[in-house]
């Protein structure tokens, strides 16, 4: 889904939007795990709704390094802040050959630093 960011500050300060995930755990047998490092984020596009946004500082693709390890989704320098914009990340999951059928759950966290 879309990630909408709104920056209403008048004095722009640099910030990062970071993303991390827990491992994917099979719900009926929590010993079956697919590592968070199997999640890739690709083809990030941006729609500037109003204002300047962070158009030039978006990571085009990244692979998460592991459970709970943050990766930078976008960096916004002080001069690029302000406005309202929407990111459209696509999350891909690489299923290892040993993966079992099941109902897996993970928590993806997006933080502003």
SULKAQUI-V892553 format. One record per residue. N is the residue number from 1. RES is the residue in one letter. SS is DSSP state (hx for helix, st for strand, lp for the rest). OMEGA is omega in whole degrees, -180 to 180 (999 if undefined). Layout:
n->N res->RES ss->SS omega->OMEGA
n->N res->RES ss->SS omega->OMEGA
This chain:
n->1 res->X ss->lp omega->-179
n->2 res->X ss->lp omega->174
n->3 res->X ss->st omega->-178
n->4 res->X ss->st omega->179
n->5 res->X ss->st omega->179
n->6 res->X ss->st omega->179
n->7 res->X ss->st omega->-176
n->8 res->X ss->lp omega->-179
n->9 res->X ss->lp omega->175
n->10 res->X ss->lp omega->173
n->11 res->X ss->lp omega->-173
n->12 res->X ss->lp omega->177
n->13 res->X ss->lp omega->179
n->14 res->X ss->lp omega->174
n->15 res->X ss->st omega->175
n->16 res->X ss->st omega->168
n->17 res->X ss->st omega->-177
n->18 res->X ss->st omega->180
n->19 res->X ss->st omega->176
n->20 res->X ss->st omega->-179
n->21 res->X ss->st omega->168
n->22 res->X ss->lp omega->172
n->23 res->X ss->lp omega->174
n->24 res->X ss->st omega->-176
n->25 res->X ss->st omega->179
n->26 res->X ss->st omega->-169
n->27 res->X ss->lp omega->180
n->28 res->X ss->lp omega->179
n->29 res->X ss->lp omega->-172
n->30 res->X ss->lp omega->173
n->31 res->X ss->lp omega->178
n->32 res->X ss->lp omega->-172
n->33 res->X ss->st omega->167
n->34 res->X ss->st omega->-175
n->35 res->X ss->lp omega->177
n->36 res->X ss->hx omega->179
n->37 res->X ss->hx omega->176
n->38 res->X ss->hx omega->179
n->39 res->X ss->st omega->175
n->40 res->X ss->st omega->177
n->41 res->X ss->st omega->-172
n->42 res->X ss->st omega->172
n->43 res->X ss->lp omega->176
n->44 res->X ss->lp omega->175
n->45 res->X ss->lp omega->-177
n->46 res->X ss->st omega->171
n->47 res->X ss->st omega->176
n->48 res->X ss->st omega->-179
n->49 res->X ss->st omega->177
n->50 res->X ss->st omega->179
n->51 res->X ss->lp omega->-173
n->52 res->X ss->lp omega->-177
n->53 res->X ss->lp omega->-176
n->54 res->X ss->lp omega->-168
n->55 res->X ss->lp omega->-172
n->56 res->X ss->lp omega->-172
n->57 res->X ss->lp omega->-177
n->58 res->X ss->st omega->175
n->59 res->X ss->lp omega->-176
n->60 res->X ss->lp omega->174
n->61 res->X ss->st omega->177
n->62 res->X ss->st omega->174
n->63 res->X ss->st omega->177
n->64 res->X ss->lp omega->-174
n->65 res->X ss->lp omega->-179
n->66 res->X ss->lp omega->-177
n->67 res->X ss->lp omega->175
n->68 res->X ss->lp omega->-180
n->69 res->X ss->lp omega->-177
n->70 res->X ss->lp omega->172
n->71 res->X ss->st omega->-178
n->72 res->X ss->st omega->178
n->73 res->X ss->st omega->174
n->74 res->X ss->st omega->173
n->75 res->X ss->st omega->-179
n->76 res->X ss->st omega->178
n->77 res->X ss->lp omega->-178
n->78 res->X ss->hx omega->-178
n->79 res->X ss->hx omega->-176
n->80 res->X ss->hx omega->-177
n->81 res->X ss->lp omega->175
n->82 res->X ss->lp omega->175
n->83 res->X ss->st omega->-178
n->84 res->X ss->st omega->180
n->85 res->X ss->st omega->-176
n->86 res->X ss->st omega->173
n->87 res->X ss->st omega->180
n->88 res->X ss->lp omega->-179
n->89 res->X ss->lp omega->174
n->90 res->X ss->st omega->179
n->91 res->X ss->st omega->176
n->92 res->X ss->st omega->177
n->93 res->X ss->st omega->175
n->94 res->X ss->lp omega->180
n->95 res->X ss->lp omega->177
n->96 res->X ss->lp omega->-177
n->97 res->X ss->lp omega->-178
n->98 res->X ss->lp omega->-175
n->99 res->X ss->lp omega->177
n->100 res->X ss->lp omega->174
n->101 res->X ss->lp omega->178
n->102 res->X ss->lp omega->179
n->103 res->X ss->lp omega->-176
n->104 res->X ss->st omega->179
n->105 res->X ss->st omega->174
n->106 res->X ss->lp omega->176
n->107 res->X ss->lp omega->176
n->108 res->X ss->st omega->-178
n->109 res->X ss->st omega->176
n->110 res->X ss->st omega->-177
n->111 res->X ss->st omega->170
n->112 res->X ss->st omega->-179
n->113 res->X ss->lp omega->999
